[in-house]
Amino acid sequence: MDQAIEHEVELGASPSEVYKALADGAAHSDFTGAPAEISTEAGGEFSCFGGAIVGRNVELVPDARIVQAWRPADWPEGVYSMVSYELEGAGDGTKLRLTHSSIPDGMGDQLEQGWNQRYWEPLRERMPAG
């Protein structure tokens, strides 16, 4: 049975700044410290962490929503999960809601740890919530 991860993160930056960090290759590389190439078009491909995570943008709504078909490069060919970031202004910052669904059995704990260590911790350091 497929697993899902849901996180809600408060960040001290505007939805526009958070969107850019997640959807712009240079900005993504800046906060993660790892190479990223991210298409700015729906249907375009992306590669993060030097190719360790790859996929395709399904939907891009600037400053509000990103949906991606997402997979670690070591998963079997053709196996994808779905990642959705929902951004909402919250005072002077942003409330980010992540839904990571269709995770193959046994992969949830590893991915949960990755979201915390590779995304939320560095984003909170750069964009601390008030």
C-alpha positions in Angstrom: 0.0 0.0 0.0 1.3 3.5 -0.9 2.2 5.8 1.9 1.8 9.6 2.2 3.6 12.4 4.1 2.0 15.6 5.1 3.9 18.6 6.7 3.0 22.1 7.5 5.9 24.6 7.9 5.9 28.2 8.9 8.5 30.3 7.2 9.5 34.0 7.7 9.4 34.9 4.0 6.8 35.9 1.5 5.0 33.2 -0.6 6.9 34.7 -3.6 10.3 34.1 -1.9 9.3 30.5 -0.8 8.0 29.7 -4.3 11.3 30.9 -5.8 13.3 28.7 -3.4 11.4 25.6 -4.4 10.8 26.3 -8.1 14.0 28.1 -9.3 17.1 26.0 -9.8 19.6 28.6 -8.6 17.6 29.5 -5.5 17.0 25.8 -4.7 20.8 25.1 -5.1 21.4 28.1 -2.8 19.4 26.9 0.2 20.2 23.1 -0.2 23.9 23.5 -1.1 23.4 21.0 -4.0 23.0 21.4 -7.8 19.5 21.8 -9.1 18.0 22.4 -12.5 14.3 23.2 -12.5 12.2 24.1 -15.5 9.9 27.0 -15.0 7.2 25.4 -17.2 4.4 23.0 -16.4 5.4 19.7 -18.1 9.1 20.6 -17.8 11.7 18.4 -16.0 13.6 19.0 -12.8 16.7 17.6 -11.2 17.7 18.3 -7.6 20.6 17.3 -5.3 22.8 16.6 -8.3 20.3 14.3 -9.9 19.4 12.3 -6.8 15.8 13.6 -7.2 14.2 13.9 -10.6 10.8 14.4 -12.1 8.4 16.7 -14.0 6.4 19.8 -13.0 2.7 18.9 -13.3 1.3 22.3 -12.2 3.0 25.7 -11.4 0.9 28.5 -10.0 3.4 31.3 -9.1 3.6 32.1 -5.4 0.8 29.6 -4.6 1.2 26.0 -5.7 3.7 23.5 -7.1 2.8 20.0 -8.1 5.5 17.6 -9.2 5.8 14.0 -10.3 8.8 13.2 -8.2 11.2 10.3 -7.7 14.6 9.5 -6.3 16.8 8.4 -9.2 17.4 5.0 -7.6 13.7 4.0 -7.7 12.7 1.6 -10.4 12.2 3.3 -13.8 8.7 4.6 -14.2 7.9 4.7 -10.4 6.9 8.2 -9.3 5.3 9.8 -6.3 3.4 13.1 -6.2 4.6 16.2 -4.3 2.4 19.2 -3.8 3.5 22.4 -2.1 0.6 24.8 -1.2 1.8 28.3 -0.2 -0.4 30.7 1.8 0.5 34.1 3.2 0.5 34.1 7.0 1.2 37.5 8.6 4.7 38.5 7.5 5.5 34.9 6.4 4.2 31.9 4.6 2.5 28.7 5.7 3.7 25.9 3.4 1.7 22.7 3.2 3.5 19.7 1.7 1.6 16.6 0.6 3.9 13.8 -0.7 1.7 10.9 -1.8 2.0 7.6 -3.7 5.1 6.7 -1.9 6.1 3.1 -2.4 5.9 0.9 0.7 8.9 1.1 2.9 10.2 4.5 1.6 8.2 6.8 3.9 10.6 7.0 6.8 13.6 7.8 4.6 11.6 10.5 2.7 10.2 11.9 6.0 13.8 12.3 7.3 14.9 13.9 3.9 12.1 16.5 3.9 13.1 17.6 7.4 16.9 17.6 6.9 17.2 18.7 3.3 14.3 21.1 3.1 12.7 22.4 6.3 15.8 22.8 8.4 17.8 24.8 5.8 14.7 26.8 4.8 13.9 27.7 8.5 17.6 28.8 8.9 17.3 31.2 5.9 13.7 32.2 6.5 13.0 32.0 10.3 9.4 32.5 11.2 8.7 35.5 13.5 
